[in-house]
Amino acid sequence: MQGKSLYAVLLSIIAVLALALAVMVIFLFTTYNRISPSQEANNAKDLPQQTREVPPDEEARINLYAGEDGAGGDAIFNLKASPAHQNSFLKASVTIVFDAGEKKKHLETRTNLMKDCVGEFKEACIEYFRSQTFEQLSEDAAMEKARDALKDKFNSIISKRIDERIIIRVVFEGWIIQ
């Protein structure tokens, strides 16, 4: 009699554990199906890598905030408020260096492409700097982080039109935090 009751107890324990495992599996599948990484992370991973080493004489530049005559080029960005700095801003000049193709044979088409995307590039700059505080942009590596983040964002914007990573780097020709 004692063997049958022990057998029933063990069988019920196994049944409870199996039920708990089934509930946990269902929970995990339903939870992880709803979680999706941000679009920016997906775009950056899906983009092809730089396809070639671009010599300096095959690079082209465009200043996002230059006037029609090519003068100027500075923009003022509001920064995220922090307890110590409620109304901070950054004055910066943003220049994009891009691949003009071998012997600059794609210079005209790629320059036109860049000019078509200037609005989206400016919007990306505004979004990035509005998410940064005075303290974050005052760190030693702040410019490097901004260059990398904006380069990836700009390449994801360009990737909607062509299937290449043509933006080589982002250059800040001015950087004044106030």
JOJOKA-V270684 format. One record per residue. N is the residue number from 0. PHI is phi in whole degrees, -180 to 180 (NA if undefined). PSI is psi in radians with two decimals (NA if undefined). Layout:
BEGIN
n	phi	psi
N	PHI	PSI
N	PHI	PSI
END
This chain:
BEGIN
n	phi	psi
0	NA	-0.68
1	-67	-0.58
2	-67	-0.64
3	-71	-0.66
4	-70	-0.67
5	-64	-0.71
6	-63	-0.71
7	-67	-0.70
8	-65	-0.81
9	-63	-0.69
10	-65	-0.69
11	-69	-0.64
12	-63	-0.77
13	-63	-0.71
14	-64	-0.75
15	-65	-0.76
16	-64	-0.69
17	-64	-0.71
18	-64	-0.76
19	-62	-0.71
20	-64	-0.73
21	-64	-0.74
22	-64	-0.74
23	-64	-0.73
24	-64	-0.77
25	-62	-0.76
26	-60	-0.82
27	-63	-0.77
28	-65	-0.73
29	-72	-0.60
30	-72	-0.85
31	-72	-0.37
32	-73	-0.46
33	-83	-0.41
34	-82	2.15
35	-131	2.39
36	-63	2.79
37	-63	2.69
38	-63	-0.65
39	-62	-0.73
40	-64	-0.72
41	-64	-0.75
42	-64	-0.73
43	-65	-0.63
44	-77	-0.55
45	-80	-0.31
46	-70	2.52
47	-70	2.67
48	-74	2.91
49	-56	2.20
50	-83	-0.36
51	-152	2.81
52	-79	2.17
53	-100	2.04
54	-69	2.69
55	-57	-0.55
56	-77	-0.11
57	-109	0.24
58	-96	2.61
59	-129	2.75
60	-129	2.57
61	-141	2.22
62	-90	2.16
63	-63	-0.56
64	-113	0.26
65	-73	2.61
66	-76	-3.14
67	-60	-0.59
68	-84	0.01
69	87	-0.04
70	-87	2.88
71	79	-2.46
72	117	0.06
73	-95	2.57
74	-131	2.67
75	-114	2.18
76	-114	2.29
77	-74	2.44
78	-104	2.82
79	-64	2.36
80	-69	2.50
81	-129	2.85
82	-57	-0.65
83	-84	-0.45
84	-134	1.60
85	-75	-0.69
86	-122	1.20
87	-99	2.73
88	-148	2.88
89	-126	2.29
90	-106	2.07
91	-142	2.68
92	-114	2.07
93	-108	2.08
94	-119	2.35
95	-104	2.22
96	-102	2.17
97	-132	2.84
98	-79	2.12
99	-92	0.07
100	92	2.90
101	-62	2.24
102	55	0.51
103	55	0.58
104	-74	-0.28
105	-106	0.24
106	-57	-0.86
107	-66	-0.82
108	-67	-0.68
109	-73	-0.57
110	-65	-0.75
111	-63	-0.70
112	-61	-0.78
113	-63	-0.73
114	-65	-0.60
115	-67	-0.48
116	-97	0.03
117	-56	-0.72
118	-60	-0.77
119	-68	-0.63
120	-64	-0.77
121	-63	-0.72
122	-62	-0.72
123	-63	-0.69
124	-63	-0.80
125	-61	-0.81
126	-61	-0.75
127	-64	-0.89
128	-72	-0.49
129	-68	-0.35
130	-91	-0.03
131	-107	2.54
132	-97	2.94
133	-57	-0.75
134	-66	-0.71
135	-64	-0.70
136	-80	-0.18
137	-89	-0.17
138	-67	2.79
139	-63	-0.68
140	-94	0.20
141	-63	-0.75
142	-65	-0.70
143	-64	-0.75
144	-62	-0.75
145	-64	-0.75
146	-58	-0.85
147	-65	-0.79
148	-64	-0.78
149	-70	-0.64
150	-61	-0.81
151	-63	-0.75
152	-65	-0.76
153	-63	-0.73
154	-65	-0.60
155	-70	-0.56
156	-68	-0.78
157	-66	-0.60
158	-64	-0.30
159	-71	-0.32
160	-110	-0.67
161	-133	2.87
162	-103	0.71
163	-138	2.70
164	-95	1.67
165	-97	-0.26
166	-82	2.08
167	-86	-0.82
168	-162	2.88
169	-114	2.32
170	-119	2.31
171	-101	1.91
172	-86	-0.21
173	-146	2.53
174	-158	1.67
175	-125	2.07
176	-101	2.30
177	-127	NA
END
